[in-house]
Amino acid sequence: MLLCFGDITAAWRLLDMAVIANRYLDEGKTDPYYVGKVMLATYFVSVCLPMTMARLKTCTRHAREVVEIPDEAF
């Protein structure tokens, strides 16, 4: 869960910066820095967040193998 929280927090901050950068781009400023902010947020959301969603599914599954395994199995 901690990894998921970190990924979601990073996406939130990257998207926040991308929104601000996009405003500057809409005003006609063509600084590559602003383009980079938008592209980085797009990449992170497209590539990293799907893995985060898969990780969340493993955290919320209902199987209890870890709890139910007998001591003799070790």
RAUR-V619962 format. One record per residue. N is the residue number from 1. RES is the residue in one letter. SS is DSSP state (alpha for helix, beta for strand, coil for the rest). PSI is psi in whole degrees, 0 to 359 (NA if undefined). D_LAST is the distance of its C-alpha to the last C-alpha in Angstrom with 1 decimal. Layout:
BEGIN
n->{N/N}
res->{RES/RES}
ss->{SS/SS}
psi->{PSI/PSI}
d_last->{D_LAST/D_LAST}
END
This chain:
BEGIN
n->{1/2/3/4/5/6/7/8/9/10/11/12/13/14/15/16/17/18/19/20/21/22/23/24/25/26/27/28/29/30/31/32/33/34/35/36/37/38/39/40/41/42/43/44/45/46/47/48/49/50/51/52/53/54/55/56/57/58/59/60/61/62/63/64/65/66/67/68/69/70/71/72/73/74}
res->{M/L/L/C/F/G/D/I/T/A/A/W/R/L/L/D/M/A/V/I/A/N/R/Y/L/D/E/G/K/T/D/P/Y/Y/V/G/K/V/M/L/A/T/Y/F/V/S/V/C/L/P/M/T/M/A/R/L/K/T/C/T/R/H/A/R/E/V/V/E/I/P/D/E/A/F}
ss->{coil/alpha/alpha/alpha/alpha/alpha/alpha/alpha/alpha/alpha/alpha/alpha/alpha/alpha/alpha/alpha/alpha/alpha/alpha/alpha/alpha/alpha/alpha/alpha/alpha/alpha/coil/coil/coil/coil/coil/alpha/alpha/alpha/alpha/alpha/alpha/alpha/alpha/alpha/alpha/alpha/alpha/alpha/alpha/alpha/alpha/alpha/alpha/alpha/alpha/alpha/alpha/alpha/alpha/alpha/alpha/alpha/alpha/coil/coil/coil/coil/coil/alpha/alpha/alpha/alpha/coil/coil/alpha/alpha/alpha/coil}
psi->{325/319/318/317/317/317/317/321/317/317/317/312/320/318/323/315/325/323/316/315/321/327/316/320/322/332/356/0/133/25/128/336/316/320/318/321/318/317/321/315/319/315/311/315/323/326/315/320/327/323/324/318/321/319/321/323/323/331/333/11/158/353/149/34/320/324/325/352/132/151/327/346/348/NA}
d_last->{26.3/27.6/28.0/29.8/32.1/33.0/33.9/35.9/37.7/38.6/39.9/42.0/43.6/44.2/45.8/47.9/49.2/49.8/52.0/54.1/54.4/55.4/58.2/59.6/59.4/61.3/64.0/64.5/62.8/61.3/59.3/56.3/54.2/54.5/53.8/50.6/49.4/49.8/48.2/45.2/44.6/45.0/42.5/39.9/40.3/40.3/37.4/35.1/35.3/34.2/30.8/30.8/31.3/28.4/26.2/27.6/26.7/23.0/23.3/25.1/23.3/22.5/19.1/16.5/13.2/11.7/13.0/12.5/8.9/7.9/6.0/5.4/3.8/0.0}
END
